[in-house]
Amino acid sequence: MGGQRRKQDHFAKRAKREKYPARSVYKLEEIDKRVHLLKPGMCVLDLGAAPGSWSLYVANKVTPSGRVIAVDRAPMTIGLPAQVKAVTASALDIEPAELLEMIPKSGFDVVISDMAPRTSGHRFVDQTRSFELFMRALELGGALCGPGGRFVGKIFVGEDFENARARVRELFGKDKIVRPKSVRTESYETYIVGMSRVDKVDSVIDSSNISDV
Protein backbone atom coordinates (compact mmCIF):
# COMPACT_ATOMS: atom_id res chain seq x y z
CA MET A 1 0.00 0.00 0.00
CA GLY A 2 2.87 2.38 0.70
CA GLY A 3 3.93 2.36 -2.93
CA GLN A 4 0.35 3.04 -4.03
CA ARG A 5 0.14 6.04 -1.71
CA ARG A 6 3.41 7.46 -2.98
CA LYS A 7 2.24 6.98 -6.55
CA GLN A 8 -0.69 9.33 -5.88
CA ASP A 9 1.29 11.96 -3.96
CA HIS A 10 1.41 14.11 -7.10
CA PHE A 11 -2.17 15.19 -6.33
CA ALA A 12 -1.06 16.62 -2.98
CA LYS A 13 1.90 18.35 -4.61
CA ARG A 14 -0.31 19.76 -7.33
CA ALA A 15 -2.80 21.07 -4.76
CA LYS A 16 -0.03 22.87 -2.92
CA ARG A 17 1.29 24.32 -6.16
CA GLU A 18 -2.17 25.50 -7.23
CA LYS A 19 -2.89 26.89 -3.72
CA TYR A 20 -5.70 24.56 -2.73
CA PRO A 21 -5.76 23.47 0.93
CA ALA A 22 -6.45 19.79 0.10
CA ARG A 23 -5.99 17.29 -2.72
CA SER A 24 -9.74 16.53 -2.63
CA VAL A 25 -10.26 19.34 -5.14
CA TYR A 26 -9.24 16.99 -7.94
CA LYS A 27 -12.07 14.61 -7.08
CA LEU A 28 -14.57 17.37 -7.75
CA GLU A 29 -12.67 18.53 -10.81
CA GLU A 30 -12.96 15.06 -12.37
CA ILE A 31 -16.64 14.78 -11.49
CA ASP A 32 -17.25 18.21 -13.00
CA LYS A 33 -15.50 17.27 -16.23
CA ARG A 34 -17.34 13.97 -16.53
CA VAL A 35 -20.89 15.25 -15.94
CA HIS A 36 -20.52 18.96 -16.86
CA LEU A 37 -21.68 19.94 -13.38
CA LEU A 38 -20.84 23.63 -12.97
CA LYS A 39 -21.52 26.75 -15.03
CA PRO A 40 -21.20 30.52 -14.53
CA GLY A 41 -24.02 32.10 -12.55
CA MET A 42 -25.00 28.96 -10.64
CA CYS A 43 -25.92 28.86 -6.96
CA VAL A 44 -24.16 25.95 -5.24
CA LEU A 45 -24.44 24.52 -1.72
CA ASP A 46 -21.23 22.90 -0.47
CA LEU A 47 -21.80 20.63 2.55
CA GLY A 48 -18.79 19.60 4.62
CA ALA A 49 -16.86 22.39 2.95
CA ALA A 50 -13.80 22.79 5.20
CA PRO A 51 -10.93 23.23 4.59
CA GLY A 52 -12.29 24.87 1.44
CA SER A 53 -10.84 23.26 -1.68
CA TRP A 54 -14.22 22.40 -3.18
CA SER A 55 -15.60 25.86 -2.45
CA LEU A 56 -12.62 27.53 -4.12
CA TYR A 57 -12.98 25.34 -7.20
CA VAL A 58 -16.72 25.97 -7.43
CA ALA A 59 -16.28 29.72 -6.95
CA ASN A 60 -13.97 29.82 -9.94
CA LYS A 61 -16.43 27.85 -12.07
CA VAL A 62 -19.56 29.82 -11.18
CA THR A 63 -17.64 33.13 -11.47
CA PRO A 64 -18.57 36.29 -9.51
CA SER A 65 -22.05 36.10 -11.07
CA GLY A 66 -22.73 32.91 -9.07
CA ARG A 67 -23.05 32.13 -5.38
CA VAL A 68 -21.51 29.43 -3.16
CA ILE A 69 -22.79 28.65 0.33
CA ALA A 70 -20.10 26.68 2.17
CA VAL A 71 -21.31 24.85 5.29
CA ASP A 72 -19.13 23.08 7.85
CA ARG A 73 -18.93 22.68 11.62
CA ALA A 74 -15.30 23.80 11.39
CA PRO A 75 -14.73 27.46 10.53
CA MET A 76 -13.04 28.30 7.25
CA THR A 77 -9.49 29.53 7.76
CA ILE A 78 -8.64 30.44 4.17
CA GLY A 79 -9.41 33.50 2.12
CA LEU A 80 -12.52 33.07 -0.01
CA PRO A 81 -13.79 35.02 -3.03
CA ALA A 82 -16.70 37.41 -2.55
CA GLN A 83 -19.17 34.97 -4.15
CA VAL A 84 -18.58 32.46 -1.33
CA LYS A 85 -20.42 32.72 1.97
CA ALA A 86 -19.00 30.50 4.71
CA VAL A 87 -21.47 29.24 7.31
CA THR A 88 -20.15 27.62 10.49
CA ALA A 89 -22.88 25.10 11.27
CA SER A 90 -23.62 21.39 11.21
CA ALA A 91 -25.35 20.13 8.09
CA LEU A 92 -27.36 17.91 10.43
CA ASP A 93 -28.91 20.91 12.18
CA ILE A 94 -29.10 23.80 9.73
CA GLU A 95 -32.56 24.74 8.49
CA PRO A 96 -33.21 24.59 4.74
CA ALA A 97 -35.09 27.89 4.83
CA GLU A 98 -32.01 29.56 6.33
CA LEU A 99 -29.92 28.38 3.39
CA LEU A 100 -32.44 29.55 0.80
CA GLU A 101 -32.38 33.04 2.29
CA MET A 102 -28.69 33.30 1.36
CA ILE A 103 -29.16 32.99 -2.42
CA PRO A 104 -30.93 35.17 -5.00
CA LYS A 105 -32.86 32.23 -6.49
CA SER A 106 -35.74 30.08 -5.26
CA GLY A 107 -33.49 27.00 -5.20
CA PHE A 108 -29.92 25.80 -5.61
CA ASP A 109 -28.64 24.64 -8.99
CA VAL A 110 -26.24 22.12 -7.42
CA VAL A 111 -25.76 20.61 -3.95
CA ILE A 112 -22.43 18.90 -3.30
CA SER A 113 -21.26 16.97 -0.26
CA ASP A 114 -17.82 15.67 0.63
CA MET A 115 -18.92 14.89 4.18
CA ALA A 116 -17.39 11.85 5.83
CA PRO A 117 -17.46 10.46 9.37
CA ARG A 118 -14.50 10.28 11.67
CA THR A 119 -13.29 6.80 10.86
CA SER A 120 -13.33 4.28 13.69
CA GLY A 121 -11.33 1.50 12.06
CA HIS A 122 -14.45 -0.66 11.97
CA ARG A 123 -15.55 -0.81 8.35
CA PHE A 124 -19.22 -1.58 8.98
CA VAL A 125 -19.54 1.25 11.51
CA ASP A 126 -17.84 3.71 9.18
CA GLN A 127 -20.00 2.67 6.23
CA THR A 128 -23.17 3.08 8.31
CA ARG A 129 -22.18 6.55 9.46
CA SER A 130 -21.20 7.53 5.93
CA PHE A 131 -24.60 6.36 4.67
CA GLU A 132 -26.34 8.51 7.30
CA LEU A 133 -24.38 11.60 6.28
CA PHE A 134 -24.96 10.88 2.60
CA MET A 135 -28.70 10.55 3.12
CA ARG A 136 -28.85 13.81 5.08
CA ALA A 137 -27.02 15.60 2.28
CA LEU A 138 -29.25 13.96 -0.33
CA GLU A 139 -32.49 14.95 1.36
CA LEU A 140 -31.20 18.51 1.72
CA GLY A 141 -30.38 18.40 -1.98
CA GLY A 142 -33.85 17.14 -2.77
CA ALA A 143 -35.48 19.88 -0.72
CA LEU A 144 -33.24 22.73 -1.87
CA CYS A 145 -32.51 22.05 -5.55
CA GLY A 146 -34.69 23.71 -8.12
CA PRO A 147 -36.10 21.73 -11.08
CA GLY A 148 -33.24 20.20 -13.04
CA GLY A 149 -30.83 20.72 -10.15
CA ARG A 150 -28.01 18.26 -9.50
CA PHE A 151 -26.51 16.51 -6.49
CA VAL A 152 -23.07 15.04 -5.74
CA GLY A 153 -22.42 13.10 -2.55
CA LYS A 154 -19.59 11.02 -1.14
CA ILE A 155 -20.40 7.63 0.34
CA PHE A 156 -18.39 4.69 1.68
CA VAL A 157 -19.49 1.65 -0.31
CA GLY A 158 -21.25 -0.88 1.89
CA GLU A 159 -24.48 -2.84 2.22
CA ASP A 160 -26.61 0.35 2.12
CA PHE A 161 -25.06 1.55 -1.13
CA GLU A 162 -27.89 0.37 -3.40
CA ASN A 163 -30.45 1.94 -1.07
CA ALA A 164 -28.62 5.25 -1.45
CA ARG A 165 -28.63 4.91 -5.24
CA ALA A 166 -32.34 4.12 -5.27
CA ARG A 167 -33.15 7.26 -3.29
CA VAL A 168 -30.99 9.34 -5.63
CA ARG A 169 -32.99 8.03 -8.58
CA GLU A 170 -36.27 8.87 -6.82
CA LEU A 171 -35.22 12.48 -6.32
CA PHE A 172 -32.98 13.11 -9.33
CA GLY A 173 -34.27 10.74 -12.00
CA LYS A 174 -30.95 9.20 -12.97
CA ASP A 175 -27.75 8.50 -11.08
CA LYS A 176 -24.13 8.19 -12.12
CA ILE A 177 -21.34 6.58 -10.08
CA VAL A 178 -17.97 8.32 -10.23
CA ARG A 179 -14.84 7.10 -8.46
CA PRO A 180 -12.25 9.77 -9.29
CA LYS A 181 -8.66 8.78 -10.04
CA SER A 182 -7.45 10.90 -7.11
CA VAL A 183 -9.29 8.68 -4.59
CA ARG A 184 -6.62 6.70 -2.76
CA THR A 185 -6.36 3.10 -3.93
CA GLU A 186 -7.13 1.64 -0.51
CA SER A 187 -10.19 3.84 0.06
CA TYR A 188 -13.74 2.51 -0.36
CA GLU A 189 -15.25 5.95 -0.95
CA THR A 190 -17.05 6.84 -4.15
CA TYR A 191 -19.47 9.51 -5.34
CA ILE A 192 -23.07 9.27 -6.50
CA VAL A 193 -24.31 12.00 -8.83
CA GLY A 194 -28.00 12.85 -9.14
CA MET A 195 -28.41 14.11 -12.67
CA SER A 196 -31.63 16.19 -12.67
CA ARG A 197 -34.08 17.06 -9.88
CA VAL A 198 -37.46 15.70 -10.95
CA ASP A 199 -39.82 17.32 -8.44
CA LYS A 200 -39.92 18.92 -5.05
CA VAL A 201 -40.35 17.56 -1.53
CA ASP A 202 -41.76 19.46 1.42
CA SER A 203 -39.26 18.45 4.07
CA VAL A 204 -35.90 16.87 4.73
CA ILE A 205 -35.17 13.80 6.80
CA ASP A 206 -35.25 13.92 10.57
CA SER A 207 -31.61 14.18 11.63
CA SER A 208 -32.33 13.36 15.28
CA ASN A 209 -31.47 9.70 14.70
CA ILE A 210 -28.14 10.46 13.03
CA SER A 211 -25.16 9.88 15.29
CA ASP A 212 -22.69 12.64 16.02
CA VAL A 213 -20.00 11.81 13.46
N, C-alpha and C positions, 0 to 999 in steps of 0.2 A: 504493500500500500504506500510506503514511503516514496517509492519511485513515481507512483501515479500522482501523488500530491505534488511532487517537485515538477512533474511534467506540466501541471496546470498553474504553476506559480506565475506564469507570464500574465495571467489575468490580474493578479494583485499588483504586479509591476506596472501594467498598463493603467490601472485605476489610479495609482499614485502619480504617474506621469500626466494623466489627463485631469488630475485634481478632483477625483471622486473619492469620498471617504471609505468606500467598500467595493469589492470586486463584484458584488451582486448586481451592479448596474448592467453588466453584460448579459445577465439573464433576461432582464427586461428589454434590452436592445434587440436580442435575438427574437424574442416573442413579438416585438413591435414589427420587425422586418418580415416575419413569417405571416402575420395576420393583418398587417397594415392597421395597427391599433390607434395611432395618435396622429392628429392633424392640428394645424393652427386654429386658434379660437376655441378649442374644446375646454370644457370644465371637467376636471379629473379629481377623484377622491383617492388618496393614497393612504391605506391603512397599514399600520406598523411601519411608519415611514422612517424612523430613526435608523441609522445616522444621517440619512438624507440623499443617498445616491439616486434612488428612484425618483425622488422629487426633483432633483436637479436635472435629470435626463428628461423628465416629462415637461418641466418648465421650458426647456430649450425647444422641445417639439411643438408645444402649444403656442409658443411665442408670447410676447407681452399682451396680445389680444385675448389670451386664454386665462384660465384660473386653475390653480392647484391647491387643494386643501389637504394638508399633510398631518395625519393624526398619529400620535404615539404617546404612550405613558411616559417615555423618556423625553426630556426637552431637547430640541434641536440645538446643536452647538456650532453649526456652520452658518456662513452667510448664505442667504437665499435671495433669489431675484424677487422683484416687487410683485410678480404674479403668483407667488407662493405664500399662503397663509399657514403658519405652523400652529397646531392646536395640541396642547399638552393634555391628553385625556385618554382613557381606556376606550378602545373600540367596543368593549363589552357593555359600557355604560352610557356612551354618548347618545343623545337623542337625535333621530333622523331630522326632525324639524330644525334643530339647531344647525345642522350641516347645510341644509337647504337655504337657510338665511344668509349664508356666506357667499353664495354664487348669484350671478345675475340671470340665471335661467331657472325654469321650473323643475329641472332635474339634471343629474350628471350625465355626461356623455360616456364616461368610462369610470369604473371603480376597480382599483387594483389592490391586491393584498399580498404582502410578503411576510405576513405574520407567521411566527413559529413558536412553539412552546419551549420553555427551558428543558433541554433533554435530560432525562433521568438515567439513561443507560439501559432502560427496559423498553424494548422495541414496541411491544403492544401498548404500553402506557403512553409512550410518545406519539404513536399513531393515533390513539384515541383522542389525545389532547389536540393534536394537529387537526383532526377531523372536526372537533368542536369549534376551533378557531376559524377553520375554513367555512363552516356552515354559518357562523355569525357574519363573516364578511360577505358571503353569498346572499344571505337574506337582506343585509343592508344594501347590497348591490341591486337586488330585486326591487326593494322599496324606493331607492333613490335614483336609479337610472331612468332616463326618459325613454320613449319608444325608440327602438333600434340601438339603445345603449349596449355597451359591452362590459364584460367582467373578466378579470384575471385573478386567480387565487392559487397560492402555494398549498400543497398538501403532501403529507408523508403517506406513501402508498401502503395500504393495509386492507383489512377485511371490509372496511366501510367505504373503500374507494368507489365502487360501482354505485353505491347509494348517493355519494356526492355527485357523480356524473349524472345520475338520473335527475337529481334536483336541478342541476345546471340546465339540463335540457328542458325541464318544465318551465323555467323562468326565462331562458335565453334561446330556446328553439333548437339550437345546435351547439355541440361542444367540440372542442379540439384539444388534444393532449399535446403539450410541448415540454420536452425535457431538454433545456438548453445545454449546449456543449460546455458551458462554464460551471455547471453543477459538478461538484466533486464526484469522482468515480464511485466512491464508497457510500455516497449519500443515497437515500431512498426518497428524496423529495422530487416532486414534479409539479407541473402547473396545469390547471384546467382553465380553458378559455371559454366563456360564454359569448357566442357570436352576435346575438341580436335580441335585445329585450322584447318579448312578445306581448306583454300586457303589464298591468300594474297590480300590486298587492297593497292592502291597507295597513299592514303592520309587519314588523320584523319579529324574529324569533325571541322568545323569552330567554334572556341570558342568565337568569338566576341559577340555572342548573349547570352552567359552565364553570369548571374549576378555575381557580386563580393560577394561570400559567405564566 
